[in-house]
Amino acid sequence: MAELERYRWLIVALFAVPLLSGLMYFAADRLDAPGRLEVNQSGEPLGEVRVYVAGAVLNPGVYTLGEEDRWIDAIEAAGGFAPGANQVLVNLARRVQDEDQIIVPSLSSGAVAGASQDPLVNINTASEADLNGLPGIGDVRAAKIVESRAADGPFTTPDELVSRGLIPQSVLDDIAGLITVSQ
């Protein structure tokens, strides 16, 4: 027992050093700043956005851009303006946002830059020529829209173009930002 009493502090140190080392390891792990938390539900890398470009562009479609890009970059990704595009009505300096829908109107849509009229084509009052200027609407569809308007009355929503069987949903998706149904 006298021997144990003599080496008592050495024995305490042998047990205390590993215990203190373990406590310091766990404390250091808890006190370190956590890594940067990034929440990304879409599965896309952060800093990228997807935009839909349609209308009077060479290659309409969905494009992946950087979050600092502008509408001009989206239109360039879509191959640039198609001949007859009304470039004045598109804000090329606007920054893209995820899920943007960029629709470039054509010059034949009846919209005149700088005019006080609404640049949207009113499907309740537009002529066949005005309707024909919309992407995906040709002579036949324009004539059917005018006939349906006369026979079934004015449209209350753009969706009626599809429900009346005048155009497919894909065409409505392309022209939704270019039309209105005001009386």
N, C-alpha and C positions, 0 to 999 in steps of 0.2 A: 504494500500500500504506500509505503514511503517513496518507492520508485515512481508510482503513478502521480503522487503529489509533486514530485520533482519535475516531471515532464508534462504536467497538467496544461500549461500554456501552449506547448508544442502540439499536443493532441487537439486542443481547442482550435488552434490555427489551421491544422490539417483539415478539420471539418468546416471551418468558417470560410476559408479561401474558395473552395468550389461553390459553396452556397452563395457567397457574395458575387462571384463571377457570374453565376447563373442569373441572379437578380439584376445585375448590371446589363447583361445581354438582353433580357426581356424588357427592361426599362428603356434601353437605347432603341430597341425595335419599336416600342410604343411612342417614343418621343420624336422619331424621325417624321418629317413632313410626308404626308401621303402623296402618291403620284397624282398627276393631273387626271381628273375624271372627265371623260368624254362620253356623252350620251349620243348615240346614233341609232335611231330606230329604223331608218330606211335601208340600212345595209350598204349605203354608199359612203365612200370616204368623206370626212368633213372637208369643207372647202369646195365641194362640187355641188352644182345644182343641175336640174334637168328642166328644159324649157321646150315647149311645143311651138314650132314655127310653121305657119301656114299662109295661104293666100298667094299673092303674086311674088313667090320666090321660086328659084329653080328646083330645089329639092326639099319640099315640105317634109317635116318629121320631127321627132323628139331628139334633142341634142344635149350632151353633157358639157357644161361649161364651168369655169371657175366662178366663185361667188363674187369676185371683183369685176367680172366681165360686164359688158353693156349690151344693149339690144343690137347695136351694130355688129358685135362679135357673133351674136346668135344668127343674124341674117347672113353673115359671111359663112358661118358653119353650114347654113342651108344652101350654099352655092351662090348667094347674092340675090339681088333683085332680078325678077323676071322682066322681060320687055313689057312696058306698059304699067309698071308698078307705080303707085302714087307714093313716092318716097317722102313727100312733104308732110303727110299725115302720120308718120311714124316717128316717135321720139327716140332717135338713135342714141341719145346720150343717157337714157335711163338705165340704171343698173338692173341686171337680171336677178330674179328671185326664184326659188324653187317653185315649180309648178306654174310658172308664167305661161300665158298663151299669147304669142305674138302673131297677129294677123296683119299682113300687109295688103291694103286694098289696091285695086287696080284703078287706073285713070278712067276707065269706061264705066265705073260704078256710079258715076253721076256726081261724085263729090269734087268740089272745087276748092283748092287750097286757099285759105284766107277768106272764103265766103262765110256769110253769117248763117248759112243753112247747116243743118245737122249733117255731118259726114257719113252717117249711117244710112243705109238704104231702107226705106219704110216699105215693107212688103205689102202693106194695105193700099199704098198709093203709087208705087213704082211702076214704070212702064216695063214692057217686055225687054226693051233695050237695057234699061237700068238693071233688071234682074239678071239678064244675060251676062253682065259684067262681073257677077260674083263667081268665085271659084267653084267649079263643079256644076254650075247652072248654065246649060246651053239653051238653044232656041226652043227645044221641045219642053224642057222643064219650066222655062220662063212662061211659055204659053199655057201650060197646065196650071201654074200658080195663078195667073191672071184669070183663067177660066174658073178655077175653084173659088177664088175671091168673089167673082160675080155670081156664081151659082149657090155657094154655101155661106156667103157673108164674109165680113172681114175676119182676119185672124186676131185672136186674143193673146196668143203666145207664139213664139217661133217654133215651139215643139209641134204645133198643129201642122206644120209642113210635113212632118214625118207621120203623124197620126192620120192625116188625110191621104197618105200614100203618094205624095208629090215628090219627095226626095228621100234618100236613105239617111240613116243616122250619121254616117260618116261625113256626108256633105254638110249636114247641119252643124256638126262639130267644127268643120272648116269655116263656115260663114257666120257662126253665132256672134262673133264680135263685130260683124260688119252690118248686121241687120237690126231693125227695130220694128215694133208693131203699133206705134202710136197712131191714133185715128186721124 
